Amino acid sequence: MACLSSAPDQCQKRSLLYNDVTPMACMMGAQPELAKWTETHPRYLVTGWKCQTLRPGEKDV
């Protein structure tokens, strides 16, 4: 979840999708990726994140 720094009540759900990554690898690798994302999106503040597997039929577009 990412919210505007200037308007914390204006949030958007964002996703980073990876193929063939274990939940443990996701948990360990997510924070550096989130840090990179916030560097390129300075108006946003990451307010929460979670790792989950794709559901059947779901795919990266």
Protein Blocks (a to p, Z undefined) as FASTA:
>chain_A
ZZdfklmmlccddddddehiafklmmmmmmmmmmmmmmmmmmbccfbdcdddddehiacZ
Z
